[in-house]
Amino acid sequence: MNSPKEAIILCGGLGTRLKSVLPNLPKPMAPVKNKPFLEFVLEYLKRQNIKKVILAVSYKYEIIQNYFQNSYLNMEIVYSIEDEPLGTGGAIVEALKLVDQNSVYILNGDTIFDINLNGLELKDSKICVALKHMNNFDRYGSVNIDKNHNITAFNEKKFRSDGLINGGIYLVSKDVFDDFSLNSKFSFEEFFQNNFLALKARACVFDDYFIDIGIPQDYKKFINDNS
């Protein structure tokens, strides 16, 4: 299967935990060295040979739209605008309507995981997620996989000396939701955790640079990493 050339970036979060350092901006527009964090995500997608990016936006989306307009680094930029917050799941359902191919990458607008996207493969699955090996963590739940890279369990957040975490990059089939009856507003993460067996969910493990700027200390770390 040829790798998709399209990606959805989830940009609709309110960024409540970043309010102290980031008043009145959508979280992906958090400034880093005079440019928004989202620009780093788009630069990454350009390096991955993505041709079209769908930005799933809601809170203060005009700031994002005014900045990036309809193209960036010769990638087409289109907007899936939520009139009311739909959760990550509802946002993806709407954004999928703008996808041309049979599968698409999904990323978070507040996370960079510098993987080779070609390493994600669906095979007979509806979804494949990028996992990151991490030591000494309690901020994330962990994921178990078998020797064939099938997901076997999701574990609650608690301190672990080592484990695999969801790195927030997915390859999904465009029909990923077709066999499910879903509310218009729902969490993609909860959907994934509740239905991973029915989806035949797969995972690929990467050890590349990972940062999630959802809390002030990691936002500041990313600024330092790029100074």
C-alpha positions in Angstrom: 0.0 0.0 0.0 1.3 3.4 -0.9 1.7 5.8 2.1 -1.0 8.4 2.4 -0.1 12.0 1.4 -2.7 13.6 3.7 -2.7 14.3 7.5 -5.2 15.6 10.0 -3.9 17.8 12.8 -6.1 18.2 15.9 -6.0 21.8 16.8 -9.2 22.3 18.8 -8.0 22.0 22.4 -8.5 24.8 24.8 -5.0 24.4 26.4 -6.3 24.9 29.9 -3.1 23.6 31.6 -1.1 26.2 29.6 -3.3 29.2 30.4 -0.7 30.5 32.9 1.9 30.9 30.1 -0.3 31.1 27.1 -3.3 33.4 27.5 -5.9 33.8 24.7 -4.2 31.6 22.1 -5.1 28.1 20.7 -2.5 25.7 22.2 -0.9 24.9 18.8 -0.2 28.6 18.3 2.1 28.7 21.4 5.1 30.8 20.4 8.5 29.2 20.1 11.4 31.3 18.8 9.0 33.8 17.1 6.9 31.1 15.4 4.0 29.0 16.5 4.4 25.4 17.7 2.1 24.3 14.9 4.7 25.5 12.4 7.1 22.9 13.7 4.5 20.2 13.2 3.9 21.3 9.6 7.6 21.4 8.9 7.8 17.9 10.1 4.9 16.8 7.8 6.7 18.5 4.9 9.8 16.4 5.6 7.5 13.4 5.6 6.3 14.2 2.0 2.7 15.1 3.1 0.9 17.1 0.4 -2.4 18.0 2.1 -3.1 18.9 5.7 -6.5 19.2 7.3 -6.5 21.4 10.4 -9.4 20.4 12.8 -9.9 23.7 14.6 -12.4 25.3 17.0 -11.2 27.6 19.8 -10.1 30.9 18.2 -9.5 29.1 14.9 -9.3 32.5 13.1 -5.8 33.0 14.6 -4.7 29.7 13.0 -6.5 30.4 9.7 -5.1 33.9 9.4 -1.6 32.8 10.0 -1.4 29.7 7.7 -4.0 30.7 5.1 -4.5 27.9 2.5 -1.0 26.6 1.9 2.3 26.3 3.8 5.6 25.0 2.3 3.7 24.0 -0.8 1.3 21.8 1.2 -2.4 22.4 0.8 -4.0 23.6 4.0 -7.8 23.0 4.5 -9.8 23.7 7.6 -12.4 21.5 9.4 -14.1 24.1 11.6 -16.1 22.9 14.7 -18.9 25.4 15.6 -19.0 23.7 19.0 -16.4 21.4 20.6 -16.9 17.8 19.4 -14.1 16.2 21.3 -11.2 14.6 19.5 -13.4 11.9 18.0 -16.1 14.2 16.7 -13.4 16.4 15.3 -11.9 13.5 13.4 -15.3 12.4 12.0 -15.7 15.9 10.5 -12.2 16.1 9.2 -12.4 12.7 7.5 -15.0 14.2 5.2 -12.2 16.3 3.6 -9.9 13.3 3.1 -9.4 12.2 -0.5 -7.5 8.9 0.1 -8.5 5.7 1.8 -6.3 6.3 4.8 -4.8 9.3 6.6 -2.4 10.2 9.3 -3.7 11.9 12.5 -1.5 14.0 14.7 -2.0 16.3 17.8 -1.3 19.9 17.3 0.5 20.1 20.6 2.8 17.2 20.1 5.9 16.4 18.0 7.0 12.8 17.6 9.7 12.8 15.0 9.1 9.4 13.5 9.2 8.1 9.9 5.5 8.0 9.0 6.3 5.2 6.5 6.9 3.0 9.5 3.1 2.9 10.3 1.3 0.1 8.4 -2.4 -0.8 8.6 -2.2 -4.3 7.1 -5.7 -5.7 7.9 -6.3 -3.2 10.7 -8.4 0.0 10.8 -5.8 1.8 12.9 -2.1 1.8 13.6 -0.6 3.9 16.4 3.0 5.1 17.0 4.2 4.1 20.4 7.2 5.6 22.3 9.3 3.8 24.8 9.6 5.8 27.9 11.3 5.5 31.4 10.1 6.7 34.8 6.7 8.3 33.8 3.3 8.8 35.4 1.7 11.4 33.1 0.7 8.8 30.5 -1.1 5.5 30.4 0.9 2.6 28.9 0.1 0.2 26.1 0.8 -3.5 25.7 1.5 -5.2 22.4 2.3 -8.8 21.3 5.1 -10.0 19.1 3.0 -9.3 15.9 2.5 -5.7 17.0 -1.1 -6.1 17.8 -2.4 -4.1 20.8 -3.4 -6.4 23.7 -4.1 -3.9 26.5 -4.2 -0.3 27.6 -3.1 0.5 31.2 -4.2 3.3 33.5 -1.9 6.3 34.3 0.4 5.4 37.2 4.1 5.5 37.8 6.1 3.0 35.7 9.9 2.6 35.5 9.5 1.7 31.8 6.8 1.1 29.2 5.3 2.1 25.9 3.1 5.2 25.7 0.8 6.4 22.9 2.8 8.9 21.0 -0.3 10.5 19.5 0.3 9.8 15.8 -2.1 7.4 14.1 -2.6 5.9 10.6 -6.3 5.2 10.2 -8.5 3.9 7.5 -11.1 6.4 6.3 -13.9 4.1 7.3 -12.5 3.6 10.8 -15.9 4.7 12.4 -18.3 3.1 10.0 -19.1 0.0 12.1 -19.9 2.0 15.2 -22.8 4.0 16.5 -21.3 7.1 18.0 -22.5 10.4 19.5 -21.5 13.5 17.5 -19.2 14.5 20.5 -16.8 11.8 21.8 -13.2 11.2 22.7 -11.1 9.4 20.1 -8.8 8.1 22.8 -11.7 6.5 24.7 -13.1 5.1 21.5 -9.7 3.6 20.6 -9.2 2.1 24.1 -12.7 0.6 24.1 -12.6 -0.8 20.6 -9.0 -1.7 19.9 -9.9 -5.4 19.5 -12.7 -4.8 17.0 -10.4 -2.5 15.1 -7.6 -5.1 15.1 -5.5 -2.2 16.2 -1.8 -2.4 15.5 1.2 -0.4 16.9 4.7 0.4 15.8 7.3 1.3 18.4 9.7 4.3 17.8 12.4 5.8 19.9 12.5 9.2 18.2 12.3 12.7 19.7 9.0 13.2 21.5 7.5 16.3 23.2 4.0 17.1 24.3 3.7 20.8 25.2 0.4 20.3 27.1 2.0 21.4 30.4 4.1 24.5 31.0 7.3 22.6 31.9 7.4 20.7 28.6 6.5 23.8 26.7 9.5 25.5 28.2 11.6 22.4 27.5 10.7 22.6 23.8 11.6 26.3 23.7 15.0 25.3 25.3 15.4 22.4 22.8 15.0 24.9 20.0 17.1 27.8 21.3 
